[in-house]
Amino acid sequence: MEFVKSMEGVRETSSNPSIFQLEQDVQNLKISLQEQMRLHVVLEKAVENAAIKLSDISYLPSDAQELLSNIATLETTTAKLEEDMISLHFQLIQERNERKLAEYQLKKLPTSSQVICLIGQVRLDNLLIEEEQDSQEIIKQSGKPERPMQPADIWNHPNRLSEEIVCCMKNIFISLADCSNLCSKFSSPESLCSTSPQGPFSSFWPLSELPAISSWRQSPQIEMKCNSEVLTTGGIFDPYKVSGKLSWIDIGNYSLAKEVSWMSVEKKQLEYASGSLKRFRSLLEQLAEVNPVHLNNKEKLAFWINLYNALIMHAYLAYGVPKSDMKLFTLLQKAAYTVGGHSFSAACIEYVILKMKPPSHRPQTALLLALQKLKVSEEQKRFSLHSFEPLVAFALSCGTYSSPAVKVYTAENITEELQEAQRDFIRASVGMSGRGKLLVPKMLHSFARGSVDDSNIPIWISRFLPQQQAAFVEQCVSQRRQSLLSFRPCGVIPYDSRFRFLFLPGVLH
């Protein structure tokens, strides 16, 4: 008996070292796995151009630390060069404007203060005068009756006037686009359209955005059961369609949107918009008499949103389609309406009156705003909102493919209409990749990051989706987390600056 016990003791003694060694190996493997996961997170942040703390890379191999350090240095240098380039470009614009102003003064035009006020409106007014003359000639030739003018005292109702202005400009755009489609077989030198190619990686996306596109197009595959009641592969209008995106079967109110991505402005097209053009000029004349100082905050919101969208459309007709963000920013400064005896540019309306923040999803525009302070008088500041309303981001359209749709906003229902605008844009613009990743437009992604962190963006977006779509998104996100395929919760669709307006019907409640 004692012999048996002694043998068991020998076995235990001999097996203990091997058990201890196995436990050590398991512990080492756990540590190695944690290090690999940390390295994966850091490298993933580097690919996404996210901020990396020094503490995150201190434990990395020296060659990896050196690589990340070189990447950070290169990005800093590139950003500085881009900032210098934009600054020089802006100085060139300023010098050119000053030279033109001096030339006007030499030709004995009105005083310099008047020229500064008129310079942003001269082409807008000239366009309306020419179009009105052309449309009157067309009416005489065609024998069509003129449309009745608005009551002369509509300026006493600023919100009603702003609704009429944006409706009228919307009708002009749709009329010109419909006529242009009928006459599309004839070439037109005065067309408004996008010159960018339509391919999945075409030039309207900057080179800096291409890695982000590739990341969600080539992300690891998960087992995703395509729900035919939720997703579609084609055949349904998707206003924000991009290559690799599966669209929802139900996109909400945007399924009713009218799209204008090309049109021509010539005499034969003006016949289709002659009544609206004449009416529009009358409305602008009355706009100069409006005094919005005494409007309450809701009335100001609706008034300036409608006016901004109409002014942007008018500017495209007068100046054509800008070819870059810098030229678009210049256009926002040139295009202006006179309201209550003061000239308000589109940039002034957006960033001073409506108090919008610089767009982080459009870094060039944000940088230009930082380099130049918009000049407005104390009297003009009295017309601005009492406080910033973030949902206005879903109501303003600057005429790009990624912009929200244009619709008429009313003072009585502005709060509900802005909430509806947010919900409608989210439902129409987000989608899924074939690999189960939620795809979010850059503008929406930037907006969401102001409310939640990156990891919770899909859940935040799900709140605005129908029940089936929300459940499908949450299912896909859960699968990706469990499979450890990617720590990025969603793919970001780059901002698309091609020319396009979407118009929603007037009443959607």
C-alpha positions as CSV (number, residue, x, y, z in Angstrom):
1,M,0.0,0.0,0.0
2,E,2.8,2.4,0.9
3,F,4.5,1.4,-2.4
4,V,1.4,2.4,-4.4
5,K,1.2,5.8,-2.7
6,S,4.8,6.4,-3.4
7,M,4.3,5.6,-7.1
8,E,1.4,8.0,-7.3
9,G,3.5,10.7,-5.7
10,V,6.2,10.1,-8.3
11,R,3.7,10.4,-11.1
12,E,2.3,13.6,-9.7
13,T,5.8,15.0,-9.3
14,S,6.7,14.1,-12.9
15,S,3.4,15.4,-14.4
16,N,3.4,18.8,-12.6
17,P,6.2,20.3,-14.7
18,S,4.3,19.4,-17.9
19,I,1.0,20.9,-16.6
20,F,2.8,24.0,-15.5
21,Q,4.5,24.3,-18.9
22,L,1.2,24.0,-20.7
23,E,-0.4,26.7,-18.5
24,Q,2.6,28.9,-19.3
25,D,2.1,28.3,-23.0
26,V,-1.6,29.1,-22.8
27,Q,-0.8,32.3,-20.9
28,N,1.8,33.3,-23.5
29,L,-0.6,32.7,-26.3
30,K,-3.3,34.8,-24.6
31,I,-0.8,37.7,-24.3
32,S,0.3,37.3,-27.9
33,L,-3.4,37.3,-29.0
34,Q,-4.1,40.5,-27.1
35,E,-1.0,42.2,-28.6
36,Q,-2.1,41.1,-32.1
37,M,-5.6,42.5,-31.5
38,R,-4.2,45.8,-30.2
39,L,-1.9,46.0,-33.3
40,H,-5.0,45.3,-35.5
41,V,-6.9,48.1,-33.8
42,V,-4.0,50.6,-34.2
43,L,-3.4,49.7,-37.8
44,E,-7.1,49.9,-38.6
45,K,-7.2,53.4,-37.1
46,A,-4.2,54.3,-39.3
47,V,-6.1,53.1,-42.4
48,E,-9.1,55.1,-41.3
49,N,-7.0,58.2,-40.7
50,A,-8.3,58.2,-37.1
51,A,-6.3,59.8,-34.2
52,I,-3.7,57.5,-32.6
53,K,-2.4,58.1,-29.1
54,L,1.3,57.6,-28.3
55,S,0.2,55.1,-25.6
56,D,-1.4,53.0,-28.3
57,I,1.8,52.4,-30.2
58,S,4.4,52.2,-27.4
59,Y,4.1,48.4,-27.2
60,L,4.4,47.9,-31.0
61,P,7.5,46.6,-32.7
62,S,10.0,49.3,-33.6
63,D,9.5,48.9,-37.3
64,A,5.7,49.3,-37.0
65,Q,6.2,52.4,-34.7
66,E,8.6,53.9,-37.3
67,L,6.1,53.2,-40.1
68,L,3.2,54.9,-38.3
69,S,5.4,57.8,-37.3
70,N,6.4,58.3,-41.0
71,I,2.7,58.1,-42.0
72,A,1.7,60.7,-39.5
73,T,4.6,63.0,-40.6
74,L,3.5,62.6,-44.2
75,E,-0.1,63.4,-43.4
76,T,0.8,66.5,-41.5
77,T,3.0,67.7,-44.3
78,T,0.3,67.1,-46.9
79,A,-2.3,68.8,-44.8
80,K,0.0,71.9,-44.4
81,L,0.6,72.0,-48.2
82,E,-3.2,71.8,-48.9
83,E,-3.8,74.6,-46.4
84,D,-1.1,76.7,-48.1
85,M,-2.6,76.0,-51.6
86,I,-6.1,77.0,-50.5
87,S,-4.8,80.1,-48.8
88,L,-3.0,81.2,-52.0
89,H,-6.1,80.4,-54.1
90,F,-8.2,82.5,-51.8
91,Q,-5.7,85.4,-52.0
92,L,-5.9,85.2,-55.7
93,I,-9.7,85.4,-55.7
94,Q,-9.5,88.4,-53.4
95,E,-6.9,90.2,-55.6
96,R,-9.0,89.5,-58.7
97,N,-12.1,90.9,-57.0
98,E,-10.3,94.0,-55.9
99,R,-9.0,94.5,-59.5
100,K,-12.5,94.2,-60.9
101,L,-13.8,96.7,-58.3
102,A,-11.1,99.2,-59.3
103,E,-12.0,98.8,-62.9
104,Y,-15.6,99.5,-62.2
105,Q,-14.6,102.6,-60.2
106,L,-12.5,103.9,-63.1
107,K,-15.5,103.5,-65.5
108,K,-17.5,105.8,-63.2
109,L,-19.9,103.2,-62.0
110,P,-21.8,103.7,-58.7
111,T,-19.9,104.4,-55.6
112,S,-17.7,101.6,-54.2
113,S,-20.1,100.7,-51.4
114,Q,-22.9,100.3,-54.0
115,V,-20.6,98.2,-56.2
116,I,-19.7,95.9,-53.3
117,C,-23.4,95.3,-52.7
118,L,-24.3,94.8,-56.3
119,I,-21.4,92.7,-57.4
120,G,-22.9,89.5,-56.1
121,Q,-26.3,90.2,-57.7
122,V,-25.6,91.7,-61.1
123,R,-25.6,88.4,-63.0
124,L,-28.6,87.1,-61.1
125,D,-30.6,90.3,-62.0
126,N,-29.3,90.3,-65.6
127,L,-30.4,86.7,-66.1
128,L,-33.9,87.4,-64.9
129,I,-34.2,90.5,-67.1
130,E,-33.0,88.6,-70.2
131,E,-35.2,85.7,-69.4
132,E,-38.2,87.9,-68.8
133,Q,-37.7,89.7,-72.1
134,D,-37.3,86.3,-73.9
135,S,-40.3,84.8,-72.2
136,Q,-42.4,87.9,-73.1
137,E,-41.4,87.5,-76.7
138,I,-42.2,83.8,-76.6
139,I,-45.6,84.5,-75.1
140,K,-46.4,87.0,-77.8
141,Q,-45.4,84.5,-80.5
142,S,-47.1,81.5,-78.9
143,G,-50.3,83.3,-77.9
144,K,-50.1,81.8,-74.4
145,P,-51.8,83.8,-71.6
146,E,-49.7,85.2,-68.8
147,R,-50.0,83.7,-65.4
148,P,-51.6,86.0,-62.8
149,M,-49.1,87.8,-60.5
150,Q,-49.0,87.4,-56.8
151,P,-50.9,90.0,-54.6
152,A,-48.9,93.2,-54.3
153,D,-48.9,93.0,-50.5
154,I,-47.4,89.5,-50.1
155,W,-44.3,91.2,-48.7
156,N,-46.4,91.7,-45.5
157,H,-46.3,87.9,-45.1
158,P,-42.6,87.0,-45.2
159,N,-43.0,83.2,-44.7
160,R,-45.6,83.0,-47.4
161,L,-43.4,85.0,-49.7
162,S,-40.4,82.6,-49.1
163,E,-42.6,79.6,-49.8
164,E,-43.7,81.1,-53.1
165,I,-40.1,81.9,-54.0
166,V,-38.8,78.4,-53.5
167,C,-41.8,76.9,-55.2
168,C,-41.4,79.2,-58.2
169,M,-37.7,78.4,-58.6
170,K,-38.5,74.7,-58.2
171,N,-41.0,74.9,-61.0
172,I,-38.4,76.8,-63.2
173,F,-35.9,74.0,-62.6
174,I,-38.3,71.2,-63.3
175,S,-39.7,73.0,-66.4
176,L,-36.2,73.6,-67.9
177,A,-35.2,70.0,-67.1
178,D,-38.3,68.5,-68.7
179,C,-37.8,70.6,-71.8
180,S,-34.1,69.8,-71.9
181,N,-34.9,66.1,-71.8
182,L,-37.2,66.5,-74.8
183,C,-34.5,68.4,-76.7
184,S,-31.5,66.3,-75.4
185,K,-30.7,65.1,-78.9
186,F,-29.5,68.7,-79.7
187,S,-26.3,69.8,-78.1
188,S,-26.5,72.9,-75.9
189,P,-23.7,75.2,-74.8
190,E,-25.8,76.5,-71.9
191,S,-26.4,73.3,-70.1
192,L,-26.1,72.6,-66.4
193,C,-24.8,69.1,-65.8
194,S,-22.1,67.1,-64.1
195,T,-18.9,66.5,-66.1
196,S,-17.7,63.8,-63.8
197,P,-17.7,60.1,-65.0
198,Q,-20.2,57.8,-63.6
199,G,-18.0,54.8,-62.7
200,P,-17.8,53.3,-59.3
201,F,-14.4,55.0,-58.6
202,S,-14.9,58.1,-60.8
203,S,-13.1,61.4,-60.3
204,F,-15.9,63.1,-58.3
205,W,-14.4,61.2,-55.3
206,P,-11.0,62.6,-54.3
207,L,-8.1,60.2,-54.2
208,S,-8.0,60.5,-50.4
209,E,-11.4,58.8,-50.2
210,L,-10.6,55.8,-52.3
211,P,-9.1,53.7,-49.5
212,A,-12.3,54.2,-47.5
213,I,-14.4,53.0,-50.5
214,S,-12.2,50.0,-51.0
215,S,-12.4,49.1,-47.3
216,W,-16.2,48.5,-47.3
217,R,-16.2,47.1,-50.9
218,Q,-13.6,44.5,-50.0
219,S,-14.3,44.0,-46.3
220,P,-14.5,40.4,-45.0
221,Q,-17.5,38.3,-45.9
222,I,-20.0,37.3,-43.3
223,E,-23.0,35.0,-43.7
224,M,-25.8,37.4,-44.5
225,K,-29.2,36.1,-45.3
226,C,-30.5,38.6,-47.9
227,N,-34.0,39.5,-46.8
228,S,-36.1,40.0,-49.9
229,E,-38.6,42.0,-47.9
230,V,-35.9,44.5,-46.9
231,L,-33.2,44.8,-49.6
232,T,-33.2,44.9,-53.4
233,T,-30.5,44.6,-56.0
234,G,-32.1,46.9,-58.5
235,G,-35.2,48.1,-60.2
236,I,-36.2,50.6,-57.5
237,F,-35.2,54.3,-57.5
238,D,-32.3,54.9,-55.1
239,P,-31.4,58.7,-55.1
240,Y,-28.1,57.9,-53.3
241,K,-27.1,54.8,-55.2
242,V,-23.3,53.9,-55.3
243,S,-21.5,50.9,-56.6
244,G,-21.5,48.1,-54.0
245,K,-24.5,49.3,-52.1
246,L,-27.7,47.3,-51.7
247,S,-30.7,49.5,-51.5
248,W,-33.8,49.3,-49.3
249,I,-37.0,48.3,-51.0
250,D,-38.8,51.1,-49.0
251,I,-36.9,54.4,-49.0
252,G,-39.8,56.4,-47.7
253,N,-40.8,59.8,-49.0
254,Y,-37.7,60.1,-51.3
255,S,-39.3,57.6,-53.6
256,L,-41.6,60.5,-54.6
257,A,-38.7,62.8,-55.4
258,K,-38.3,64.6,-58.7
259,E,-34.6,64.5,-59.8
260,V,-32.9,67.2,-61.9
261,S,-29.3,66.4,-62.8
262,W,-29.1,68.1,-66.2
263,M,-30.9,70.9,-68.0
264,S,-30.3,73.5,-70.7
265,V,-31.0,77.3,-70.6
266,E,-31.9,78.6,-74.0
267,K,-34.8,80.5,-75.6
268,K,-36.6,77.3,-76.7
269,Q,-36.4,76.0,-73.0
270,L,-37.6,79.3,-71.6
271,E,-41.0,78.9,-73.2
272,Y,-41.7,76.1,-70.7
273,A,-40.8,78.3,-67.7
274,S,-42.0,81.7,-69.0
275,G,-44.8,82.2,-66.5
276,S,-42.7,81.1,-63.5
277,L,-39.8,83.4,-64.6
278,K,-42.1,86.5,-64.7
279,R,-43.7,85.6,-61.4
280,F,-40.3,85.0,-59.8
281,R,-39.0,88.4,-60.7
282,S,-42.0,90.0,-59.1
283,L,-41.5,88.0,-55.9
284,L,-37.8,89.1,-55.6
285,E,-38.9,92.7,-56.0
286,Q,-41.2,92.3,-53.0
287,L,-38.5,90.5,-51.1
288,A,-36.5,93.7,-50.9
289,E,-39.3,95.2,-48.8
290,V,-39.5,92.4,-46.3
291,N,-38.4,93.1,-42.7
292,P,-37.7,89.7,-41.0
293,V,-36.4,91.3,-37.7
294,H,-39.8,90.9,-35.9
295,L,-40.2,87.2,-36.9
296,N,-40.1,84.6,-34.1
297,N,-37.5,81.8,-34.2
298,K,-39.7,79.3,-36.0
299,E,-40.7,81.9,-38.6
300,K,-37.1,82.8,-39.2
301,L,-36.1,79.2,-39.6
302,A,-38.6,78.5,-42.3
303,F,-38.1,81.9,-44.0
304,W,-34.3,81.6,-44.3
305,I,-34.2,77.9,-45.3
306,N,-36.6,78.5,-48.2
307,L,-34.7,81.6,-49.2
308,Y,-31.3,79.8,-49.1
309,N,-32.5,76.9,-51.3
310,A,-34.0,79.3,-53.8
311,L,-30.9,81.4,-53.9
312,I,-28.6,78.3,-54.5
313,M,-30.8,77.2,-57.5
314,H,-30.9,80.8,-58.8
315,A,-27.1,81.0,-58.5
316,Y,-26.6,77.8,-60.6
317,L,-28.8,79.3,-63.3
318,A,-26.8,82.5,-63.3
319,Y,-23.2,81.3,-62.9
320,G,-23.2,77.7,-64.0
321,V,-22.0,74.6,-62.1
322,P,-18.9,75.1,-60.0
323,K,-16.1,72.6,-60.6
324,S,-14.7,72.3,-57.1
325,D,-15.5,73.0,-53.5
326,M,-13.4,76.2,-53.6
327,K,-15.4,77.5,-56.6
328,L,-18.7,76.5,-54.9
329,F,-17.6,78.6,-51.8
330,T,-16.9,81.5,-54.1
331,L,-20.4,81.1,-55.6
332,L,-21.9,81.1,-52.1
333,Q,-20.3,84.5,-51.5
334,K,-21.3,86.0,-54.9
335,A,-24.9,85.0,-55.0
336,A,-27.0,87.3,-52.9
337,Y,-30.6,88.6,-52.4
338,T,-31.7,91.9,-51.0
339,V,-33.9,91.5,-47.9
340,G,-35.2,94.5,-46.0
341,G,-32.7,96.7,-47.7
342,H,-29.6,94.5,-46.9
343,S,-27.7,92.2,-49.2
344,F,-27.4,88.6,-47.9
345,S,-25.2,86.1,-49.7
346,A,-25.8,82.4,-49.5
347,A,-22.7,82.0,-47.3
348,C,-24.0,84.7,-45.0
349,I,-27.4,83.0,-44.7
350,E,-25.9,79.6,-44.0
351,Y,-23.2,80.5,-41.5
352,V,-24.3,83.7,-39.9
353,I,-28.1,83.8,-40.1
354,L,-28.7,80.1,-39.6
355,K,-25.6,79.7,-37.5
356,M,-24.5,76.5,-39.2
357,K,-21.1,75.1,-38.2
358,P,-18.3,74.6,-40.8
359,P,-19.0,71.3,-42.6
360,S,-16.5,68.7,-41.3
361,H,-17.5,66.4,-44.2
362,R,-16.3,69.1,-46.6
363,P,-12.8,70.0,-45.2
364,Q,-11.9,72.5,-48.0
365,T,-15.0,74.6,-47.3
366,A,-14.4,74.4,-43.5
367,L,-10.8,75.6,-44.1
368,L,-12.0,78.5,-46.3
369,L,-14.4,79.5,-43.6
370,A,-11.6,79.5,-41.1
371,L,-9.4,81.6,-43.3
372,Q,-12.0,84.2,-44.1
373,K,-14.4,85.8,-41.7
374,L,-17.7,86.6,-43.3
375,K,-18.4,90.3,-42.9
376,V,-21.9,91.3,-41.8
377,S,-23.3,94.4,-40.2
378,E,-24.8,94.5,-36.7
379,E,-28.1,95.3,-38.3
380,Q,-27.9,92.1,-40.4
381,K,-27.1,90.1,-37.3
382,R,-30.5,91.1,-35.9
383,F,-32.1,88.9,-38.6
384,S,-30.3,85.7,-37.4
385,L,-31.7,82.8,-35.3
386,H,-31.6,83.0,-31.6
387,S,-29.9,79.6,-31.4
388,F,-28.3,76.9,-33.6
389,E,-30.7,74.2,-34.9
390,P,-28.6,71.2,-36.0
391,L,-31.5,69.6,-38.0
392,V,-31.2,72.4,-40.5
393,A,-28.4,70.3,-42.0
394,F,-31.1,68.0,-43.5
395,A,-33.0,71.0,-45.1
396,L,-30.3,72.9,-47.0
397,S,-29.3,71.8,-50.5
398,C,-26.2,73.1,-52.2
399,G,-27.1,71.4,-55.5
400,T,-24.8,68.4,-55.1
401,Y,-25.5,64.6,-55.4
402,S,-25.0,64.1,-51.7
403,S,-27.3,67.0,-50.7
404,P,-30.7,66.5,-49.1
405,A,-33.9,67.1,-51.2
406,V,-35.5,70.5,-51.5
407,K,-39.0,71.0,-50.1
408,V,-41.1,73.9,-48.8
409,Y,-40.9,74.6,-45.1
410,T,-43.6,76.3,-43.1
411,A,-43.4,78.3,-39.9
412,E,-46.4,76.5,-38.4
413,N,-44.8,73.0,-38.7
414,I,-41.1,73.7,-39.0
415,T,-40.1,71.6,-36.0
416,E,-42.0,68.5,-37.3
417,E,-40.8,69.2,-40.8
418,L,-37.1,69.3,-39.8
419,Q,-37.5,66.0,-37.9
420,E,-39.2,64.5,-41.0
421,A,-36.4,65.8,-43.2
422,Q,-33.8,64.1,-41.0
423,R,-35.7,60.8,-41.0
424,D,-36.4,60.9,-44.8
425,F,-32.7,61.6,-45.6
426,I,-31.5,58.7,-43.4
427,R,-34.0,56.3,-44.8
428,A,-33.1,57.2,-48.4
429,S,-29.3,57.5,-48.1
430,V,-28.1,54.6,-45.9
431,G,-27.8,51.0,-47.2
432,M,-26.0,47.8,-46.8
433,S,-23.0,46.3,-48.6
434,G,-23.1,42.8,-49.9
435,R,-20.8,41.9,-47.1
436,G,-23.2,43.0,-44.3
437,K,-21.7,46.4,-43.5
438,L,-23.9,49.4,-43.0
439,L,-23.1,52.2,-45.5
440,V,-23.5,55.8,-44.4
441,P,-23.0,59.0,-46.3
442,K,-20.2,61.2,-45.1
443,M,-22.5,64.1,-44.2
444,L,-24.7,61.8,-42.1
445,H,-21.7,60.1,-40.5
446,S,-20.2,63.5,-39.4
447,F,-23.6,64.6,-38.1
448,A,-24.1,61.3,-36.1
449,R,-20.6,61.7,-34.5
450,G,-21.9,64.8,-32.8
451,S,-24.4,62.7,-30.9
452,V,-22.8,59.3,-30.4
453,D,-19.4,57.6,-30.7
454,D,-18.5,55.6,-33.8
455,S,-19.4,52.2,-32.3
456,N,-23.0,53.2,-31.7
457,I,-23.7,54.9,-35.0
458,P,-25.5,51.9,-36.5
459,I,-27.8,51.7,-33.5
460,W,-28.4,55.5,-33.6
461,I,-29.3,55.2,-37.3
462,S,-31.6,52.2,-36.7
463,R,-33.9,54.5,-34.6
464,F,-34.9,56.3,-37.8
465,L,-35.5,53.2,-39.9
466,P,-38.7,51.0,-40.2
467,Q,-38.8,48.1,-37.9
468,Q,-37.7,45.4,-40.4
469,Q,-34.8,47.5,-41.6
470,A,-33.7,48.4,-38.1
471,A,-33.7,44.7,-37.1
472,F,-31.8,43.7,-40.2
473,V,-29.1,46.3,-39.5
474,E,-28.7,45.2,-35.8
475,Q,-28.5,41.6,-36.9
476,C,-25.7,42.4,-39.4
477,V,-23.8,44.5,-36.9
478,S,-24.1,41.7,-34.3
479,Q,-22.7,39.1,-36.7
480,R,-19.7,41.3,-37.6
481,R,-18.9,41.8,-33.9
482,Q,-19.1,38.1,-33.1
483,S,-17.0,37.1,-36.1
484,L,-14.3,39.7,-35.2
485,L,-14.0,40.5,-38.9
486,S,-13.8,44.3,-38.4
487,F,-13.9,46.8,-35.6
488,R,-15.4,49.5,-37.9
489,P,-19.1,49.7,-37.3
490,C,-20.0,51.1,-40.7
491,G,-18.6,52.1,-44.1
492,V,-18.5,55.8,-45.0
493,I,-19.7,56.8,-48.5
494,P,-17.6,59.9,-49.7
495,Y,-19.3,63.2,-50.4
496,D,-20.3,63.4,-54.1
497,S,-20.1,67.0,-55.5
498,R,-21.8,66.3,-58.9
499,F,-24.6,68.6,-59.9
500,R,-28.1,67.4,-58.8
501,F,-31.2,68.6,-57.2
502,L,-34.0,66.5,-55.6
503,F,-37.4,68.0,-55.1
504,L,-40.0,66.5,-52.7
505,P,-43.8,67.2,-53.0
506,G,-45.1,70.0,-50.9
507,V,-47.2,68.1,-48.3
508,L,-45.9,64.8,-47.0
509,H,-47.4,64.5,-43.5
